[in-house]
């Protein structure tokens, strides 16, 4: 990320007062914004824990099937979902069987503008509570809201999507999948970067930049 600084602290991971893990500051524009880091397998991905349990009750007020465009617009304007198209989630998605990974960004604005149906459905295997699923006009899956009050664990509540089923609503930072079958050092680099300190990031960045300069100069 050129022109950006990543500020990271271990205490932020151990007892987070907010969902975001890091803060990115653009040194050129001066704009600062928080980002939530995720590491998930290719499939279900949590976009928000909804720790105050606001989204599910909001949808329940409108019944089991919501397809009126005006009502859907009102739902997205509600404070519980007001920042839906501004979610800053940066997930590292991995496919262990095929030994590949992908860094994806959920396009909240596209998902919001595409939603034409919100329907209450059974949760699926292993979960007893229903979910509200969002679909576009062609009935393509976008995301879902799981039931779970403030006392539920993070896996039982919040806003989720699926990297397999909602691929049109993602942008790939890595321009697709990266094969790591012969480059496990790359995987270790990603995993360690998520929990390292700012000093650790600075030291690693120095080494990477030095290596890039060697490559530019044609040195091994």
Wavefront OBJ file of the C-alpha trace (Angstrom):
o trace
v 0.000 0.000 0.000
v 1.953 3.012 -1.230
v 1.577 6.160 0.828
v -0.081 4.362 3.735
v 0.966 3.565 7.271
v -0.337 0.538 9.172
v -0.583 0.931 12.935
v -1.035 -2.336 14.787
v -0.929 -3.360 18.429
v -1.301 -6.775 20.038
v -3.535 -5.396 22.783
v -6.035 -4.348 20.124
v -6.430 -8.006 19.176
v -6.643 -9.351 22.715
v -9.337 -6.996 24.007
v -10.809 -5.028 21.151
v -13.216 -2.212 21.957
v -14.129 -2.015 18.268
v -14.351 -4.410 15.357
v -11.479 -2.926 13.357
v -7.968 -4.272 13.898
v -5.772 -1.656 12.258
v -5.869 1.972 11.193
v -4.621 2.981 7.749
v -3.486 6.561 7.183
v -2.961 7.965 3.711
v 0.149 10.134 3.968
v -0.837 12.113 0.874
v -4.471 12.987 1.624
v -4.277 12.730 5.409
v -7.384 10.520 5.448
v -7.428 7.857 8.154
v -9.794 4.890 8.271
v -10.067 1.666 10.301
v -9.827 -1.782 8.727
v -10.898 -5.159 10.091
v -8.487 -7.980 9.226
v -9.884 -11.468 8.642
v -8.416 -14.878 7.837
v -11.038 -17.377 6.640
v -11.316 -20.454 4.488
v -13.059 -20.185 1.120
v -16.708 -19.985 2.201
v -18.532 -18.157 5.030
v -17.004 -14.780 5.923
v -18.099 -12.504 8.754
v -18.386 -8.852 7.733
v -19.624 -7.508 11.072
v -20.176 -9.051 14.509
v -23.157 -6.733 15.127
v -22.098 -6.830 18.774
v -25.025 -4.625 19.849
v -27.511 -7.004 18.173
v -29.319 -4.376 16.095
v -29.519 -5.742 12.538
v -31.562 -8.904 13.055
v -34.281 -7.200 15.176
v -34.462 -4.443 12.553
v -35.203 -6.964 9.791
v -37.645 -8.896 11.980
v -39.769 -5.750 12.311
v -40.464 -5.915 8.566
v -41.635 -9.538 8.468
v -40.255 -12.702 6.891
v -40.164 -11.483 3.284
v -39.027 -7.962 2.387
v -39.150 -7.078 -1.299
v -40.597 -3.588 -1.409
v -37.880 -1.287 -2.744
v -38.887 1.561 -0.446
v -38.728 -0.649 2.654
v -35.335 -2.030 1.644
v -34.033 1.508 1.160
v -35.337 2.462 4.624
v -33.593 -0.560 6.150
v -30.243 0.465 4.680
v -30.787 4.006 5.954
v -31.354 2.760 9.502
v -28.380 3.393 11.867
v -27.945 -0.383 12.260
v -27.011 -0.680 8.569
v -26.152 2.918 7.719
v -22.475 2.056 7.192
v -23.150 -1.085 5.154
v -21.450 0.260 2.023
v -18.510 1.625 4.039
v -17.407 -1.580 5.761
v -13.634 -1.848 5.655
v -12.985 -5.581 5.823
v -9.758 -7.012 4.400
v -9.918 -10.818 4.455
v -7.201 -13.266 3.500
v -9.139 -16.208 2.039
v -7.373 -19.540 1.800
v -8.166 -22.799 0.046
v -6.100 -25.426 1.829
v -7.003 -28.269 -0.527
v -5.791 -26.402 -3.597
v -3.084 -24.573 -1.627
v -3.974 -21.109 -2.773
v -5.050 -17.830 -1.190
v -6.847 -14.667 -2.211
v -7.213 -11.219 -0.637
v -10.753 -10.013 -1.256
v -12.708 -6.846 -0.555
v -16.497 -6.992 -0.226
v -18.147 -4.343 -2.421
v -20.720 -3.065 0.060
v -21.997 -0.330 -2.224
v -22.686 -2.768 -5.070
v -24.307 -5.223 -2.646
v -26.507 -2.512 -1.201
v -27.620 -1.202 -4.594
v -28.267 -4.732 -5.866
v -30.443 -5.948 -2.990
v -34.028 -6.509 -4.135
v -35.128 -9.241 -1.717
v -34.468 -9.956 1.970
v -35.970 -13.209 3.193
v -36.003 -15.148 6.456
v -34.791 -18.723 5.906
v -33.549 -21.724 7.850
v -29.962 -21.308 8.994
v -28.570 -24.521 7.542
v -26.577 -27.432 8.899
v -25.351 -27.117 12.472
v -27.322 -23.981 13.405
v -30.827 -23.910 14.831
v -31.646 -20.214 14.475
v -32.951 -18.749 11.171
v -31.147 -16.118 9.117
v -32.166 -13.242 6.866
v -30.601 -13.636 3.410
v -30.160 -10.823 0.887
v -30.628 -11.469 -2.863
v -30.377 -9.429 -6.052
v -33.050 -9.219 -8.777
v -31.803 -12.480 -10.329
v -32.016 -14.244 -6.963
v -28.248 -14.352 -6.593
v -27.088 -14.628 -2.983
v -25.402 -11.526 -1.544
v -25.127 -11.859 2.229
v -27.023 -12.837 5.364
v -27.721 -11.750 8.928
v -27.498 -14.401 11.629
v -29.611 -14.436 14.750
v -27.774 -14.047 18.026
v -28.150 -11.485 20.816
v -25.364 -9.614 22.581
v -24.559 -12.666 24.741
v -24.058 -14.988 21.752
v -20.581 -15.749 20.499
v -19.337 -14.049 17.353
v -20.096 -17.059 15.131
v -23.768 -17.009 16.112
v -24.568 -13.442 15.169
v -23.777 -10.613 12.824
v -23.543 -9.925 9.121
v -22.024 -12.694 6.987
v -21.452 -13.458 3.338
v -19.920 -16.358 1.414
v -16.855 -15.986 -0.770
v -18.006 -18.864 -2.989
v -21.662 -17.879 -3.366
v -21.280 -14.092 -3.516
v -18.180 -13.779 -5.702
v -19.696 -11.046 -7.976
v -19.796 -8.785 -4.913
v -16.070 -9.062 -4.199
v -12.997 -7.364 -5.648
v -9.679 -9.205 -5.483
v -6.708 -7.179 -4.256
v -4.379 -9.914 -5.504
v -6.132 -10.116 -8.897
v -7.286 -13.652 -8.210
v -5.867 -16.660 -6.424
v -2.197 -16.929 -5.441
v -0.697 -20.413 -5.465
v 1.318 -21.065 -2.320
v 1.974 -24.790 -2.793
v 5.662 -24.050 -3.326
v 5.848 -20.812 -1.357
v 4.936 -21.433 2.262
v 7.167 -18.550 3.290
v 4.576 -16.233 1.728
v 1.821 -17.751 3.875
v 3.941 -17.398 7.007
v 4.605 -13.774 6.099
v 0.861 -13.050 5.844
v 0.011 -14.838 9.087
v 2.780 -13.222 11.101
v 1.973 -9.760 9.756
v -1.545 -9.986 11.227
v -0.236 -10.209 14.799
v 3.131 -8.454 14.667
v 3.848 -5.088 16.252
v 4.420 -1.850 14.364
v 8.153 -2.232 15.000
v 8.025 -5.697 13.467
v 6.218 -4.337 10.400
v 8.859 -1.634 9.992
v 11.721 -4.150 10.181
v 10.060 -6.496 7.686
v 9.230 -3.635 5.338
v 12.857 -2.509 5.359
v 14.000 -5.979 4.308
v 11.364 -6.274 1.595
v 12.216 -2.850 0.168
v 15.901 -3.733 0.145
v 15.122 -6.950 -1.732
v 13.034 -5.038 -4.284
v 15.912 -2.656 -4.931
v 18.206 -5.641 -5.567
v 15.737 -7.046 -8.067
v 15.485 -3.684 -9.823
v 19.264 -3.536 -10.131
v 19.447 -7.065 -11.478
v 21.168 -8.468 -8.406
v 20.343 -11.858 -6.849
l 1 2 3 4 5 6 7 8 9 10 11 12 13 14 15 16 17 18 19 20 21 22 23 24 25 26 27 28 29 30 31 32 33 34 35 36 37 38 39 40 41 42 43 44 45 46 47 48 49 50 51 52 53 54 55 56 57 58 59 60 61 62 63 64 65 66 67 68 69 70 71 72 73 74 75 76 77 78 79 80 81 82 83 84 85 86 87 88 89 90 91 92 93 94 95 96 97 98 99 100 101 102 103 104 105 106 107 108 109 110 111 112 113 114 115 116 117 118 119 120 121 122 123 124 125 126 127 128 129 130 131 132 133 134 135 136 137 138 139 140 141 142 143 144 145 146 147 148 149 150 151 152 153 154 155 156 157 158 159 160 161 162 163 164 165 166 167 168 169 170 171 172 173 174 175 176 177 178 179 180 181 182 183 184 185 186 187 188 189 190 191 192 193 194 195 196 197 198 199 200 201 202 203 204 205 206 207 208 209 210 211 212 213 214 215 216 217 218 219 220
